[in-house]
Amino acid sequence: MEVSIQPKRFVVNLNCGKKTYLKLLEEKEQIVALLEKVLKNDYPNVVLTGAGSSAFIGESLVGYFQKEWGVPC
C-alpha cells in the first residue's frame, strides 16, 4: 500500500521537497564539516532508521557500509 501511494504523495510534497533542498543548500557547509569529522574515524557509528520504504533503503545500504568499512553490523 505505502509504495502504491508514494507517487501521489510525491506530487503533493513537491513544495516540501523544494524547501528541504533549499535548507540543505543553506546548511551545506555545516553538513559537510560534520560528515568529514564523522568519516575521519576508521569505524564511524552510523545509525539507519526508518519504517516502510525508508527501512528498506537502510537495509539495502548495510551491505555497502560493511564492505566499504570492512566491519560487520
ZITAWO-V12655 format. One record per residue. N is the residue number from 1. RES is the residue in one small letter. PHI is phi in degrees with one decimal (999 if undefined). OMEGA is omega in whole degrees, 0 to 359 (* if undefined). D_CENTER is the distance of its C-alpha to the mean C-alpha in Angstrom with 1 decimal. Layout:
# ZITAWO-V12655
<<N,RES,PHI,OMEGA,D_CENTER> <N,RES,PHI,OMEGA,D_CENTER>>
This chain:
# ZITAWO-V12655
<<1,m,999,184,22.2> <2,e,-57.0,182,18.6> <3,v,-65.0,182,17.9> <4,s,-67.9,180,21.3> <5,i,-97.3,181,20.8> <6,q,-60.8,178,17.4> <7,p,-57.7,178,19.3> <8,k,-66.0,179,21.4> <9,r,-63.9,180,18.6> <10,f,-59.8,180,17.1> <11,v,-63.1,180,20.5> <12,v,-66.0,186,21.0> <13,n,-94.7,180,17.7> <14,l,-57.9,179,18.1> <15,n,-64.2,177,19.4> <16,c,-62.7,178,16.6> <17,g,-61.8,178,14.1> <18,k,-65.7,178,16.5> <19,k,-63.4,179,16.7> <20,t,-63.8,179,13.0> <21,y,-59.6,180,13.3> <22,l,-64.3,178,16.4> <23,k,-65.5,178,15.1> <24,l,-62.3,177,12.5> <25,l,-61.3,180,15.5> <26,e,-63.1,184,17.7> <27,e,-98.5,187,15.6> <28,k,-52.3,183,14.7> <29,e,-62.0,179,17.3> <30,q,-67.9,180,16.3> <31,i,-65.8,179,12.6> <32,v,-62.0,179,14.0> <33,a,-61.0,179,16.6> <34,l,-64.1,181,14.4> <35,l,-62.6,178,12.3> <36,e,-62.6,179,15.7> <37,k,-64.3,181,17.2> <38,v,-65.7,186,14.9> <39,l,-77.6,173,14.9> <40,k,-66.2,180,18.7> <41,n,-66.7,177,19.1> <42,d,-62.6,181,20.1> <43,y,-130.5,181,18.2> <44,p,-66.5,175,15.3> <45,n,-84.7,180,14.2> <46,v,-122.9,178,10.6> <47,v,-115.3,178,10.0> <48,l,-106.9,181,7.7> <49,t,-125.5,177,9.1> <50,g,158.3,177,9.9> <51,a,-138.3,179,12.9> <52,g,65.1,184,14.0> <53,s,-67.8,176,11.9> <54,s,-65.0,177,8.6> <55,a,-64.1,179,10.5> <56,f,-60.4,179,11.6> <57,i,-63.1,177,8.4> <58,g,-58.5,178,7.9> <59,e,-62.7,179,11.6> <60,s,-67.2,182,11.5> <61,l,-84.4,184,9.7> <62,v,-55.1,181,12.1> <63,g,-59.8,178,15.0> <64,y,-61.8,181,13.5> <65,f,-64.5,178,12.8> <66,q,-59.7,181,16.2> <67,k,-67.2,183,17.9> <68,e,-61.7,184,16.5> <69,w,-100.3,178,17.5> <70,g,63.6,180,20.3> <71,v,-132.8,174,19.7> <72,p,-78.9,176,19.7> <73,c,-86.6,*,17.3>>
